[in-house]
Every structure is written in structure tokens, then in C-alpha cells.
Amino acid sequence: PADYKRSLNLMTGIYNAAFTLGNASYKREAFASHPDQVMVFHYTAGKKGNLSGRIGLWSAQGAKATVGENALQFEGIMPNQLKYAARAVARHEGGTVVVSDSELVFTNCRSLTIYLDARTDYKPDYNAGWRGADPLPLINKDLRAALGKNYKSLRGAHIKDFTALATDARIK
């Protein structure tokens, strides 16, 4: 890659990276949205159909991993009985995304956006035994809601929320 640049905007909480490879330019943008409770990773290629690759989840401690419908998921229980889960959903513009073995394979896409939610059932409450709700139903609920919005509105809600925090911190 050439002309590699990356930045983190502390006023918006958005990470950006850009580079060229051959005659094509690529951009990455990522943020963790508090209002929508998802992490969003957005990739674009300057030339139509130049974005290809594979995404997989490899889990430890015997977690159950599944792949399907442009999504990767795993869930498990740690030795201390803490439940954990994660789900990543891919949306693409142009090209294709297919399941191959335990991976999502994207080919000739113009853009790819990954929506990721990961949680545990930890609850900071001694009387509840430090455990709360099963994480997977919460993950699925919040991902469904986030996927019902377009990338631009998720990004806008994140910036509005984050900017308010940054402004409050400067005032104090």
C-alpha cells in the first residue's frame, strides 16, 4: 500500500484510514455507537468491485460458532459461568457475500459494512450473583434495530451523541 493515512477524530470518535494499492484507493471508517449499541466498520473501494476478502470468527474456550445469512456468531460459557456472545452482520454494495466453511467471503464489492455486537452477562450487582440477562437475545435485538437504519443515520446518531460528551468534557 502507498499513501497510507490513519486518524482518530477525538471530537467525533471516528477512526479513519485510507491508502492506495495499485490504481485503487481504499477507505476504512469505524466507530462504536452508544445510541445503537453496535460497533460499525465501513470499508469502501475507489474502483467499483475492488473490495474482496474473507471474515471469520475463531472462538476460544469451546464457544459454539455459527455462520449464515451474511452473519457470523459465537456464544459460550467461561469456566466461571460467565456467558459471552458476539454477532457480526455484513452488508454490501455491489459484488457478493457468501458463506464458505466458517467464513463470510466477499467478492468484488464497492463497499462493505460490518455491524458487530459483543457482550457478556456480567452485571455489577452482588445480590444478582454478578450475572444479568443472557447476552445473545440483547445482541440480536440491538443488531436488528441498527440494521433497520442506514449507515448515514447510524453515523449521524453516533456523532451527535459523542459530540455532546466531548462538549460537556470541554466545559467542565
ZIPE-V453640 format. One record per residue. N is the residue number from 1. SS is DSSP state (hx for helix, st for strand, lp for the rest). Layout:
N;SS / N;SS
This chain:
1;lp / 2;st / 3;st / 4;st / 5;st / 6;st / 7;st / 8;st / 9;st / 10;lp / 11;lp / 12;lp / 13;lp / 14;st / 15;st / 16;st / 17;st / 18;st / 19;st / 20;st / 21;st / 22;lp / 23;lp / 24;st / 25;st / 26;st / 27;st / 28;st / 29;st / 30;st / 31;st / 32;st / 33;st / 34;lp / 35;lp / 36;lp / 37;lp / 38;st / 39;st / 40;st / 41;st / 42;st / 43;st / 44;st / 45;st / 46;lp / 47;lp / 48;lp / 49;lp / 50;lp / 51;st / 52;st / 53;st / 54;st / 55;st / 56;st / 57;lp / 58;lp / 59;lp / 60;lp / 61;lp / 62;lp / 63;lp / 64;st / 65;st / 66;st / 67;st / 68;st / 69;lp / 70;lp / 71;st / 72;st / 73;st / 74;st / 75;st / 76;st / 77;st / 78;lp / 79;lp / 80;lp / 81;lp / 82;lp / 83;st / 84;st / 85;st / 86;st / 87;st / 88;st / 89;st / 90;st / 91;st / 92;st / 93;st / 94;lp / 95;lp / 96;st / 97;st / 98;st / 99;st / 100;st / 101;lp / 102;lp / 103;st / 104;st / 105;st / 106;st / 107;st / 108;st / 109;st / 110;lp / 111;st / 112;st / 113;st / 114;st / 115;st / 116;st / 117;st / 118;st / 119;st / 120;st / 121;lp / 122;st / 123;lp / 124;lp / 125;lp / 126;hx / 127;hx / 128;hx / 129;lp / 130;lp / 131;st / 132;lp / 133;lp / 134;lp / 135;hx / 136;hx / 137;hx / 138;hx / 139;hx / 140;hx / 141;hx / 142;hx / 143;hx / 144;hx / 145;hx / 146;hx / 147;hx / 148;lp / 149;lp / 150;lp / 151;hx / 152;hx / 153;hx / 154;hx / 155;hx / 156;hx / 157;hx / 158;hx / 159;hx / 160;hx / 161;hx / 162;hx / 163;hx / 164;hx / 165;hx / 166;hx / 167;hx / 168;hx / 169;hx / 170;hx / 171;hx / 172;lp
